[in-house]
Amino acid sequence: MFLDALGALGGAERLAGAAAGWQSIWGPVGGQIAALEARAVFGDDSGGRQLREMYWSYARPLRESADGIAKDCQTLADDCRTGVENIKGMDHSLAAQQQA
C-alpha cells in the first residue's frame, strides 16, 4: 500500500512537471492537454481520445507549419549562398576587366 502511494505520488509529480511544460509551450491549450494526459494516465479512456483529437486539431497543423517555415528558411539560406557566390564571381570578373 505504501509503495503504491509512493508510486502514485511520483506519477503525480511527473504529471505536474509535464503540465507546467505543456502550459509554458501552449498556454491555455497546454493546460487542457495536461489535464487530458492526467486523465489518460489514471485510466480515463476519454482523456486519451480527446488528446488525440487535440493533437490533430492543434499540434499537427503547428508542426506542419513549423516544417514549412524550416523549409522556407533553408531555401532562403540556399538563395543567399547562391547570391554571395554570384557577387564573388562578379567581383572577380570586374577585377579581371580592370586589369585588362
N, C-alpha and C positions, 0 to 999 in steps of 0.2 A: 504494500500500500504506500509506504514512504517513498520507495523508488518510483512508483507510478506518479506520485505527486511531484517528485523532483523532475521526472521526465516531462510532465505537463508544464512545469514552471520553465524549464529550458526551452520547450517548444513555444511557450508564450513569449519568452524574451526574444527568440529568433523572429517571431511574427511581429513583435513590436518594432524591432530593428528594421524588418522588411517594410513595415507600414511607414516608418519615418523616411526610408529611402524612396518608396513609391510617391509619398507626398512631396518630397523635395523635387522630384523629377516631374511629376504630372500634376501637382497642385490638387484641387478638389477631386479630380477624377482619380488621382492616386489613392486618396482616402477610400474611395469606393472599391478600387481594386484590392487594397489591403484588407478591407472588410470581407470581400468575397473570397479572398485567399484563405482568411481565417476560417470562414465557414466551410470551405472545401477541405481544409486540413482536419477540422473536427467532425467530418463525416456528413456535412450537408451537401448532397449532390447538386442541388440547385446552384450553390456557390460556384462549383466548377463549371457548370453550364453557362452561368452568367459571365464568368471570367472569359470563357472562350468567345462569347458574344461581344464582350467589351474589346477583346483583342482584335477581332475582325473589324469592329467599328472605329476604334481609336488607334491602337498601336500599329496595326499593319499598314494603314494608309500613311502614318507618320514615318514609319521605317522606309516605305517605298519612296516617299517624298525625300527623305534624307539620302537614300541611294541615288535618286535622280540628281540631287544637288551635288553629291560627291562626283558623279559622272560629269556634270557640267563644270565643276571645278577642275577636274582632270583635263577636260577638253580645253578650258581656258589656259591652264598651265602649258599644255602642248602648243597651243597657238602662240603663247608668249615666247616659248623657246624657239619656235619657228621664226617669229618676228625678230628675236635677238640674232639668230643666225643670219637672217636676211640683212639686217643692219650691219653685221660684221662683214658680210660679203660686199655690201655697198661701200663700206669704209676701205676695204682692200682694193676695190675697183677704182674708187676715187683717188686713192694714193697712187695706184699704177698709172692713172691718167695724168696726174700732176707730175710724176717723174718723167713721163714720156715727152 
